Amino acid sequence: MGVLTLATALTGLSLSLLCTALTWGALHLARTTRPEKE
């Protein structure tokens, strides 16, 4: 039971970190593609 709970928590944490990394990557890519030179 404890192992299953730990695995679920780790999976949720990994998905959260992945979403965060993807969001940061998208923002960085957009900022690099379209620099604010106006």
PDB file of N, CA, C, O and CB in Angstrom:
ATOM      1  N   MET A   1       0.844  -1.196   0.000  1.00  0.00           N
ATOM      2  CA  MET A   1       0.000   0.000   0.000  1.00  0.00           C
ATOM      3  C   MET A   1       0.881   1.248   0.000  1.00  0.00           C
ATOM      4  O   MET A   1       0.660   2.182  -0.772  1.00  0.00           O
ATOM      5  CB  MET A   1      -0.956   0.005   1.228  1.00  0.00           C
ATOM      6  N   GLY A   2       1.877   1.246   0.875  1.00  0.00           N
ATOM      7  CA  GLY A   2       2.767   2.407   0.946  1.00  0.00           C
ATOM      8  C   GLY A   2       3.536   2.613  -0.352  1.00  0.00           C
ATOM      9  O   GLY A   2       3.745   3.743  -0.795  1.00  0.00           O
ATOM     10  N   VAL A   3       3.957   1.492  -0.957  1.00  0.00           N
ATOM     11  CA  VAL A   3       4.717   1.595  -2.206  1.00  0.00           C
ATOM     12  C   VAL A   3       3.845   2.175  -3.313  1.00  0.00           C
ATOM     13  O   VAL A   3       4.298   2.996  -4.111  1.00  0.00           O
ATOM     14  CB  VAL A   3       5.264   0.213  -2.627  1.00  0.00           C
ATOM     15  N   LEU A   4       2.590   1.740  -3.350  1.00  0.00           N
ATOM     16  CA  LEU A   4       1.670   2.230  -4.376  1.00  0.00           C
ATOM     17  C   LEU A   4       1.434   3.727  -4.199  1.00  0.00           C
ATOM     18  O   LEU A   4       1.399   4.481  -5.172  1.00  0.00           O
ATOM     19  CB  LEU A   4       0.329   1.463  -4.319  1.00  0.00           C
ATOM     20  N   THR A   5       1.273   4.142  -2.953  1.00  0.00           N
ATOM     21  CA  THR A   5       1.059   5.565  -2.670  1.00  0.00           C
ATOM     22  C   THR A   5       2.281   6.372  -3.090  1.00  0.00           C
ATOM     23  O   THR A   5       2.158   7.443  -3.683  1.00  0.00           O
ATOM     24  CB  THR A   5       0.756   5.789  -1.169  1.00  0.00           C
ATOM     25  N   LEU A   6       3.473   5.841  -2.772  1.00  0.00           N
ATOM     26  CA  LEU A   6       4.710   6.532  -3.123  1.00  0.00           C
ATOM     27  C   LEU A   6       4.852   6.630  -4.640  1.00  0.00           C
ATOM     28  O   LEU A   6       5.246   7.671  -5.166  1.00  0.00           O
ATOM     29  CB  LEU A   6       5.927   5.806  -2.515  1.00  0.00           C
ATOM     30  N   ALA A   7       4.533   5.548  -5.335  1.00  0.00           N
ATOM     31  CA  ALA A   7       4.628   5.541  -6.797  1.00  0.00           C
ATOM     32  C   ALA A   7       3.658   6.555  -7.404  1.00  0.00           C
ATOM     33  O   ALA A   7       3.997   7.261  -8.354  1.00  0.00           O
ATOM     34  CB  ALA A   7       4.340   4.129  -7.351  1.00  0.00           C
ATOM     35  N   THR A   8       2.460   6.616  -6.847  1.00  0.00           N
ATOM     36  CA  THR A   8       1.460   7.566  -7.347  1.00  0.00           C
ATOM     37  C   THR A   8       1.926   8.994  -7.130  1.00  0.00           C
ATOM     38  O   THR A   8       1.780   9.846  -8.007  1.00  0.00           O
ATOM     39  CB  THR A   8       0.103   7.342  -6.658  1.00  0.00           C
ATOM     40  N   ALA A   9       2.493   9.254  -5.948  1.00  0.00           N
ATOM     41  CA  ALA A   9       2.979  10.596  -5.632  1.00  0.00           C
ATOM     42  C   ALA A   9       4.122  10.977  -6.569  1.00  0.00           C
ATOM     43  O   ALA A   9       4.170  12.102  -7.068  1.00  0.00           O
ATOM     44  CB  ALA A   9       3.441  10.676  -4.160  1.00  0.00           C
ATOM     45  N   LEU A  10       5.040  10.043  -6.809  1.00  0.00           N
ATOM     46  CA  LEU A  10       6.170  10.323  -7.694  1.00  0.00           C
ATOM     47  C   LEU A  10       5.693  10.562  -9.124  1.00  0.00           C
ATOM     48  O   LEU A  10       6.221  11.429  -9.819  1.00  0.00           O
ATOM     49  CB  LEU A  10       7.179   9.168  -7.659  1.00  0.00           C
ATOM     50  N   THR A  11       4.702   9.797  -9.559  1.00  0.00           N
ATOM     51  CA  THR A  11       4.166   9.974 -10.911  1.00  0.00           C
ATOM     52  C   THR A  11       3.518  11.343 -11.055  1.00  0.00           C
ATOM     53  O   THR A  11       3.722  12.036 -12.052  1.00  0.00           O
ATOM     54  CB  THR A  11       3.149   8.870 -11.240  1.00  0.00           C
ATOM     55  N   GLY A  12       2.737  11.723 -10.055  1.00  0.00           N
ATOM     56  CA  GLY A  12       2.084  13.033 -10.088  1.00  0.00           C
ATOM     57  C   GLY A  12       3.109  14.148 -10.092  1.00  0.00           C
ATOM     58  O   GLY A  12       2.966  15.131 -10.820  1.00  0.00           O
ATOM     59  N   LEU A  13       4.153  13.994  -9.270  1.00  0.00           N
ATOM     60  CA  LEU A  13       5.197  15.015  -9.193  1.00  0.00           C
ATOM     61  C   LEU A  13       5.938  15.116 -10.522  1.00  0.00           C
ATOM     62  O   LEU A  13       6.249  16.213 -10.986  1.00  0.00           O
ATOM     63  CB  LEU A  13       6.185  14.698  -8.051  1.00  0.00           C
ATOM     64  N   SER A  14       6.217  13.971 -11.129  1.00  0.00           N
ATOM     65  CA  SER A  14       6.928  13.962 -12.415  1.00  0.00           C
ATOM     66  C   SER A  14       6.093  14.656 -13.493  1.00  0.00           C
ATOM     67  O   SER A  14       6.617  15.436 -14.287  1.00  0.00           O
ATOM     68  CB  SER A  14       7.258  12.510 -12.846  1.00  0.00           C
ATOM     69  N   LEU A  15       4.792  14.367 -13.512  1.00  0.00           N
ATOM     70  CA  LEU A  15       3.916  15.005 -14.501  1.00  0.00           C
ATOM     71  C   LEU A  15       3.854  16.504 -14.272  1.00  0.00           C
ATOM     72  O   LEU A  15       3.843  17.286 -15.222  1.00  0.00           O
ATOM     73  CB  LEU A  15       2.503  14.405 -14.444  1.00  0.00           C
ATOM     74  N   SER A  16       3.815  16.899 -13.007  1.00  0.00           N
ATOM     75  CA  SER A  16       3.763  18.329 -12.688  1.00  0.00           C
ATOM     76  C   SER A  16       5.034  19.021 -13.157  1.00  0.00           C
ATOM     77  O   SER A  16       4.983  20.093 -13.759  1.00  0.00           O
ATOM     78  CB  SER A  16       3.566  18.544 -11.174  1.00  0.00           C
ATOM     79  N   LEU A  17       6.184  18.394 -12.872  1.00  0.00           N
ATOM     80  CA  LEU A  17       7.461  18.976 -13.286  1.00  0.00           C
ATOM     81  C   LEU A  17       7.563  19.022 -14.805  1.00  0.00           C
ATOM     82  O   LEU A  17       8.097  19.977 -15.369  1.00  0.00           O
ATOM     83  CB  LEU A  17       8.637  18.176 -12.698  1.00  0.00           C
ATOM     84  N   LEU A  18       7.049  17.984 -15.467  1.00  0.00           N
ATOM     85  CA  LEU A  18       7.095  17.938 -16.928  1.00  0.00           C
ATOM     86  C   LEU A  18       6.266  19.072 -17.524  1.00  0.00           C
ATOM     87  O   LEU A  18       6.695  19.745 -18.462  1.00  0.00           O
ATOM     88  CB  LEU A  18       6.588  16.578 -17.443  1.00  0.00           C
ATOM     89  N   CYS A  19       5.068  19.275 -16.964  1.00  0.00           N
ATOM     90  CA  CYS A  19       4.208  20.364 -17.455  1.00  0.00           C
ATOM     91  C   CYS A  19       4.881  21.714 -17.242  1.00  0.00           C
ATOM     92  O   CYS A  19       4.827  22.592 -18.103  1.00  0.00           O
ATOM     93  CB  CYS A  19       2.834  20.339 -16.747  1.00  0.00           C
ATOM     94  N   THR A  20       5.518  21.866 -16.078  1.00  0.00           N
ATOM     95  CA  THR A  20       6.198  23.127 -15.774  1.00  0.00           C
ATOM     96  C   THR A  20       7.350  23.353 -16.751  1.00  0.00           C
ATOM     97  O   THR A  20       7.538  24.460 -17.257  1.00  0.00           O
ATOM     98  CB  THR A  20       6.719  23.130 -14.316  1.00  0.00           C
ATOM     99  N   ALA A  21       8.119  22.296 -17.012  1.00  0.00           N
ATOM    100  CA  ALA A  21       9.254  22.409 -17.927  1.00  0.00           C
ATOM    101  C   ALA A  21       8.777  22.749 -19.339  1.00  0.00           C
ATOM    102  O   ALA A  21       9.394  23.560 -20.031  1.00  0.00           O
ATOM    103  CB  ALA A  21      10.068  21.099 -17.939  1.00  0.00           C
ATOM    104  N   LEU A  22       7.678  22.127 -19.759  1.00  0.00           N
ATOM    105  CA  LEU A  22       7.142  22.402 -21.094  1.00  0.00           C
ATOM    106  C   LEU A  22       6.656  23.844 -21.198  1.00  0.00           C
ATOM    107  O   LEU A  22       6.848  24.502 -22.220  1.00  0.00           O
ATOM    108  CB  LEU A  22       5.994  21.433 -21.423  1.00  0.00           C
ATOM    109  N   THR A  23       6.021  24.328 -20.120  1.00  0.00           N
ATOM    110  CA  THR A  23       5.528  25.707 -20.127  1.00  0.00           C
ATOM    111  C   THR A  23       6.683  26.688 -20.213  1.00  0.00           C
ATOM    112  O   THR A  23       6.655  27.626 -21.009  1.00  0.00           O
ATOM    113  CB  THR A  23       4.690  25.989 -18.875  1.00  0.00           C
ATOM    114  N   TRP A  24       7.722  26.459 -19.369  1.00  0.00           N
ATOM    115  CA  TRP A  24       8.894  27.344 -19.379  1.00  0.00           C
ATOM    116  C   TRP A  24       9.581  27.292 -20.741  1.00  0.00           C
ATOM    117  O   TRP A  24      10.016  28.319 -21.262  1.00  0.00           O
ATOM    118  CB  TRP A  24       9.891  26.947 -18.259  1.00  0.00           C
ATOM    119  N   GLY A  25       9.676  26.084 -21.318  1.00  0.00           N
ATOM    120  CA  GLY A  25      10.311  25.917 -22.623  1.00  0.00           C
ATOM    121  C   GLY A  25       9.555  26.667 -23.711  1.00  0.00           C
ATOM    122  O   GLY A  25      10.158  27.304 -24.575  1.00  0.00           O
ATOM    123  N   ALA A  26       8.221  26.585 -23.659  1.00  0.00           N
ATOM    124  CA  ALA A  26       7.400  27.270 -24.656  1.00  0.00           C
ATOM    125  C   ALA A  26       7.558  28.783 -24.529  1.00  0.00           C
ATOM    126  O   ALA A  26       7.687  29.481 -25.534  1.00  0.00           O
ATOM    127  CB  ALA A  26       5.918  26.872 -24.502  1.00  0.00           C
ATOM    128  N   LEU A  27       7.549  29.289 -23.298  1.00  0.00           N
ATOM    129  CA  LEU A  27       7.711  30.729 -23.075  1.00  0.00           C
ATOM    130  C   LEU A  27       9.080  31.196 -23.549  1.00  0.00           C
ATOM    131  O   LEU A  27       9.202  32.238 -24.193  1.00  0.00           O
ATOM    132  CB  LEU A  27       7.522  31.073 -21.588  1.00  0.00           C
ATOM    133  N   HIS A  28      10.111  30.413 -23.224  1.00  0.00           N
ATOM    134  CA  HIS A  28      11.470  30.780 -23.625  1.00  0.00           C
ATOM    135  C   HIS A  28      11.605  30.754 -25.145  1.00  0.00           C
ATOM    136  O   HIS A  28      12.238  31.632 -25.733  1.00  0.00           O
ATOM    137  CB  HIS A  28      12.499  29.832 -22.982  1.00  0.00           C
ATOM    138  N   LEU A  29      11.007  29.743 -25.777  1.00  0.00           N
ATOM    139  CA  LEU A  29      11.070  29.621 -27.230  1.00  0.00           C
ATOM    140  C   LEU A  29      10.349  30.791 -27.894  1.00  0.00           C
ATOM    141  O   LEU A  29      10.842  31.360 -28.867  1.00  0.00           O
ATOM    142  CB  LEU A  29      10.459  28.283 -27.689  1.00  0.00           C
ATOM    143  N   ALA A  30       9.187  31.143 -27.367  1.00  0.00           N
ATOM    144  CA  ALA A  30       8.422  32.262 -27.934  1.00  0.00           C
ATOM    145  C   ALA A  30       9.197  33.564 -27.769  1.00  0.00           C
ATOM    146  O   ALA A  30       9.219  34.402 -28.670  1.00  0.00           O
ATOM    147  CB  ALA A  30       7.031  32.375 -27.259  1.00  0.00           C
ATOM    148  N   ARG A  31       9.830  33.726 -26.614  1.00  0.00           N
ATOM    149  CA  ARG A  31      10.586  34.956 -26.359  1.00  0.00           C
ATOM    150  C   ARG A  31      11.817  35.020 -27.264  1.00  0.00           C
ATOM    151  O   ARG A  31      12.220  36.100 -27.693  1.00  0.00           O
ATOM    152  CB  ARG A  31      11.008  35.041 -24.871  1.00  0.00           C
ATOM    153  N   THR A  32      12.413  33.855 -27.553  1.00  0.00           N
ATOM    154  CA  THR A  32      13.605  33.824 -28.400  1.00  0.00           C
ATOM    155  C   THR A  32      13.226  34.029 -29.871  1.00  0.00           C
ATOM    156  O   THR A  32      13.945  34.686 -30.624  1.00  0.00           O
ATOM    157  CB  THR A  32      14.358  32.487 -28.221  1.00  0.00           C
ATOM    158  N   THR A  33      12.096  33.461 -30.262  1.00  0.00           N
ATOM    159  CA  THR A  33      11.651  33.583 -31.646  1.00  0.00           C
ATOM    160  C   THR A  33      11.203  35.003 -31.956  1.00  0.00           C
ATOM    161  O   THR A  33      11.489  35.537 -33.028  1.00  0.00           O
ATOM    162  CB  THR A  33      10.517  32.603 -31.929  1.00  0.00           C
ATOM    163  N   ARG A  34      10.501  35.605 -31.010  1.00  0.00           N
ATOM    164  CA  ARG A  34      10.020  36.969 -31.222  1.00  0.00           C
ATOM    165  C   ARG A  34      10.589  37.907 -30.164  1.00  0.00           C
ATOM    166  O   ARG A  34       9.905  38.222 -29.191  1.00  0.00           O
ATOM    167  CB  ARG A  34       8.482  37.011 -31.199  1.00  0.00           C
ATOM    168  N   PRO A  35      11.819  38.353 -30.335  1.00  0.00           N
ATOM    169  CA  PRO A  35      12.436  39.260 -29.361  1.00  0.00           C
ATOM    170  C   PRO A  35      11.737  40.611 -29.351  1.00  0.00           C
ATOM    171  O   PRO A  35      11.254  41.086 -30.379  1.00  0.00           O
ATOM    172  CB  PRO A  35      13.926  39.446 -29.668  1.00  0.00           C
ATOM    173  N   GLU A  36      11.691  41.221 -28.173  1.00  0.00           N
ATOM    174  CA  GLU A  36      11.008  42.513 -28.064  1.00  0.00           C
ATOM    175  C   GLU A  36      11.945  43.625 -28.526  1.00  0.00           C
ATOM    176  O   GLU A  36      12.655  44.232 -27.724  1.00  0.00           O
ATOM    177  CB  GLU A  36      10.531  42.770 -26.603  1.00  0.00           C
ATOM    178  N   LYS A  37      11.935  43.878 -29.835  1.00  0.00           N
ATOM    179  CA  LYS A  37      12.808  44.922 -30.382  1.00  0.00           C
ATOM    180  C   LYS A  37      11.990  46.116 -30.847  1.00  0.00           C
ATOM    181  O   LYS A  37      12.491  46.965 -31.584  1.00  0.00           O
ATOM    182  CB  LYS A  37      13.649  44.372 -31.546  1.00  0.00           C
ATOM    183  N   GLU A  38      10.745  46.184 -30.424  1.00  0.00           N
ATOM    184  CA  GLU A  38       9.884  47.296 -30.829  1.00  0.00           C
ATOM    185  C   GLU A  38      10.034  48.427 -29.827  1.00  0.00           C
ATOM    186  O   GLU A  38       9.397  49.470 -29.973  1.00  0.00           O
ATOM    187  CB  GLU A  38       8.397  46.848 -30.937  1.00  0.00           C
TER     188      GLU A  38
END
